[in-house]
Amino acid sequence: MPRRPGGHTQAMARRTTEPHRAPEPHRAGRRPGPLPAPWRRTRPAGASGAGLGRTPHPWGRALALAAVVLAGAWLGLLVVGDVRTPVGPVDTTMTLRPSLTGGTKINVAPLGDLRLDSHHAPVRLDVDVDRLDPARAQALVENPGLFSGLGVAVSADIHDGTRELAFRSCAAVVTGATALGLVVFRRPRRALAAGGLALALLASSAASAAATWNPDSVLEPRYSGLLTSAPSLVGDARSIVTEFDVYQKELARLVTNVTRLHDATSTLPAYRPDPDTLRVLHVSDIHLNPAAWHIIRSLVRQYRIDVIVDSGDTMDHGSAAENGFLDPASGLGAPYVWVRGNHDSRTTQAYLSRMRNVHVLDEGRAVTVAGLRLAGTGDPQFTPDRSVAAAGDPAERMAGIRLASALRDQERAGTPVDIAVAHNPVAAAEVDGTVPLVLAGHVHHRRTEVLEHGTRLRVEGSTGGGGLRAVQNERPEEVRASVLYLDRSERRLQAWDEITLGGLGLAKAEVSRHLVEAEEPLPPPPPASAPAAP
């Protein structure tokens, strides 16, 4: 067949100028058409998308980014967002924390905390009072004139600390959000976006705090822990503002006493407890004061106490409704040995008997705790029960006589007792000659004496400052406790520290040490009281 001139050339031209057309499956009523170009791949409507990358929904991406921003910012603040700065005579740690309500929280360990409604923002300012600097406090004590400029100095310290906290918090939230964004998204641009959003979130929080700042919040703080007595301790905050001169003098007195307490160990008599020395904390007459648990826990930690001995009147009415008050006794950091006082009922005793780490002594029962052998008896009288007439001292003496008999039985059995415990000193005096040391309470003041036959009687004051009823007294009672140091091999008393804290409305802290060797020589105890070799 003859070919048309130029036919081959025209066919080649059409191939080079027209796109490639692949045949489509034949469909009725539709002519085959070209497929899209390879760089325009599309997914047909209604296709399942199996095997193809699914594009995330915009709302899902936004929520993921928000979660990364919040979590990263919080982690950044938690890890590197705190600032340690001095404020007047104390060292503090300032931190920003996420919060739904905002405000300021000032922690004064171990006393508790106070909260101020200083601002409304999704961040809270935490200020931890870490310690009192002895050098700066001593300078204030020695130069009372410095108190006139203390307010300005404290304001400057707070300003410097908050400014440094602002810079560090910015760096913390940006670093935390960016680092978490890299881990989650693995894309630098999205990680940087997370860091930028975290910075914007912090800036908006700061703007909200500034807009809602309430300088009067300091006049209406909320207290917790031991600081719940702060309103009674320093008076109404508004009177402090109007009578600052009086408050200034009280503050100077408080700093003076705290400094003296801090330096007490250097001024006490020359007694250095051996690391193996047994340390016994003697407390008594708590009378439902919850502050006593905080004080006991702090003393156990600071003095490395081996045994706590409570000589009774932990309660006030002895009712079952009060039993919940006793719950902290099992978690004070040392074994808790207890005898019943005249304000503690049998219900109280039964509740304590079931608690872990608590040893209840009664009717001469003896226990060995931390290498010490202790025995005791509960008070025979429960005076809140007005339906029973109090039998007075004769009943106490009879209880003491029964305790002395039990102590002699222990001696004959080869397990002599090192410390006896009774609530009333009248009962405690009856064990003279059967034990080296007997502890008591009840009278709310301290007394130490060596009885006729050589037993040392130590009567402790009220560790609860007279309890909640102290507010009814014209003068508040002081809080008292003692740390007893006993030789581990012979289990004899070597020295004791008497700790006295100001009660409700009093700013006072004292420690006085007493040495057994510094007193008059003791008469030798009778043979029945000599402890057996360990």
Secondary structure, DSSP 8 states (H G I E B T S, - for coil): ----TTHHHHHHHHHHHS--------BTTB-------GGG----TT---TTS-----HHHHHHHHHHHHHHHHHHHHHHH-EEEEEETTEEEEEEEEE-SS--EEEEETTTEEEEE----SSEEEEEEEEEE-HHHHHHHHH-GGGGGGHHHHHHHHHHHHHHHHHHHHHHHHHHHHHHHHHHHH--HHHHHHHHHHHHHHHHHHHHHHHHT--GGGGGS-EEEEGGGGHHHHH--HHHHHHTHHHHHHHHHHHHHHHHHHHTHHHHS-S----TT-EEEEEE---TT-THHHHHHHHHHHHHT-SEEEE-S---SS--GGGGGGGGGGGGSSS-EEEE--TT--HHHHHHHHTSTTEEEE-TTEEEEETTEEEEE---S--TT-TTS----HHHHHHHHHHHHHHHHHHHHTT---SEEE-SSHHHHGGGTTS-SEEEE-SSSS-EEEE-TTS-EEEE---TTTTGGGGGGSSS---EEEEEEEE-TTT--EEEEEEEEE--TT---EEEEEEESTTS-------GGG-----
